[in-house]
């Protein structure tokens, strides 16, 4: 294809290719990692054959995607319609397996998936199982997740689980397979049916991963077509500026985890309020060193600043998901002592 200049001529893989390229290499790579090999080949082939694509067409496709995604039933398929489609093209067992994968929590293995299930949800399910089964499950997930689940189980039952874990030797393969099958057929399938991600939350995550110029362009264009959708997406987005809402304690948690070369670059383009928030959470010596590092940078590319700030925002969201810091509490919220 010598060039792409009209949306009406684009096939699905071509549109997907343009949208993925607009998100940038890092997000594109993450999406490829979630796809089947055949899908990767189809979309990558479309990418290679696109040729030049005008900026206004990229913007139109992204806005069309955002606008339609925010309108229930327009372009958003359901689990049920997807399952019907798969059942017509694949054997029944294979279709069911794929649906379980896409409905359930993220993770390549069953134990990875369990690690992404809320400890409260997992504990509520496990409390009705045999202590030996629970011992096997908790021995396979990460220790910090297992610890949180254990504390939510009834105390007597939890001690039964602990005793069985202490006496546990290597688990036979057939026992492990049986536990996995039970978890997949009972727990994960029920969890998947009750889980549906909000379309606006999905778009907010996508917009969070755009650079600030692209984000502003898409939000502005979306406002012209659907102001309510634009405002709802904007309210769900968490940006570098929102770090102002962090408490000093949360900032210190973030500082312990952030890559040291990212911080000076991110703060180089930050507001004075955010810069002082970070500097004020450090020792006097560390604060002086950071100021010197920022000054030593000289002129920097806006794109590099955006990438550094995006990395810190992603880290903050990950830490919040792990319960290590709170990102929703603003400075003006009233506290009770």
Secondary structure as UniProt FT lines:
FT   STRAND          3..4
FT   HELIX           7..9
FT   HELIX           12..23
FT   HELIX           25..32
FT   TURN            33..34
FT   HELIX           37..49
FT   STRAND          52..53
FT   HELIX           55..69
FT   TURN            72..74
FT   HELIX           79..89
FT   HELIX           92..103
FT   HELIX           110..115
FT   HELIX           119..126
FT   TURN            127..128
FT   HELIX           131..140
FT   HELIX           143..152
FT   HELIX           155..167
FT   HELIX           173..182
FT   HELIX           183..188
FT   HELIX           189..193
FT   HELIX           199..208
FT   HELIX           212..225
FT   HELIX           227..236
FT   HELIX           240..245
FT   HELIX           248..257
FT   HELIX           260..268
FT   HELIX           272..279
FT   TURN            280..281
FT   HELIX           284..297
FT   HELIX           302..321
FT   TURN            322..323
FT   TURN            331..332
//
